[in-house]
Amino acid sequence: MHHELADDAALYVVGALTGADKSAFEAHLSQCAVCMAEVREFAPVVEALAAAMPNATPEARVRRTLMARLSADSSI
């Protein structure tokens, strides 16, 4: 089972796993010290990347378009 989910640690840390994939990885994580160590190693990197990104405010037109698309997509 570990080999099937080993690549999911980075995805999990950045919040890219959802639904059944997230649940399966979390169940695996509770039993796998290797993946738990990977998650712990990735966490500071993700935090540093987030802190390194400048805050940006999109132009009003871009924001309206984005918000309209998000509202139209019921899967988000």
N, C-alpha and C positions, 0 to 999 in steps of 0.2 A: 504494500500500500504506500509506503514512503516514497518509492520511486515515481509513482503516479502523481503525487502531490508536491514533490520537492520544488518544482519551479513556481509554485503558487505563493511561496513566502513573500517574495517582493511584491507581487500583485496584492496580497493581503494587506501589507503594510501601507501601501498607497491608496487602499480603499477601492481597488479595482475588482475585487471579487464580490459578487452579489448572489442572493438567493441560495440555491442548492450548492453552488460551488463554495460559497462562503461558509455555509453550515458544515459541509463535508470537510473543509480545511480546518475549521475550528475544532471539530470532533477529533481529527487527526492530530492537531496541535496539542491537545490535552494528553495525548499518548506518546508523542514523539519529541524527545529531547533535542534531536538534531534540528528539526524544523523550528522548535521554540528558540534555540540558540540563533538561528538565522534571522528570525523575526526580531530578536533583541539586537542583533547586529545592524539590521537595516533601519530600525527606528531612528537612531540619531542622524543617519544620512538623509532620510526623508525630512526630518525636522530642519536640518541645515539647508536643504534645498528650498524648502518653503520660506525660510527666513531670508534666503539670498535673493528671492524673487522680488522685484520692486512692485509696490502697489500701483495699479493703473486703473484709471477710470475711463471706461470706453466712451466714445462720442455718443451723444443721445440717440442718433440714428442707429448705431450699431447695437446699443443696449436695447432699444425697442424691438429691433429685428430678432435679437437673441431671445428676449423674453417672450416674444410671440411664438417663436419656434419651440421653446420649452413648454409653453402653455399648450401648444397643439400636440405635442408628443406625450401621450398619456403614460408611456412606459418610464418616464423620468420621475 
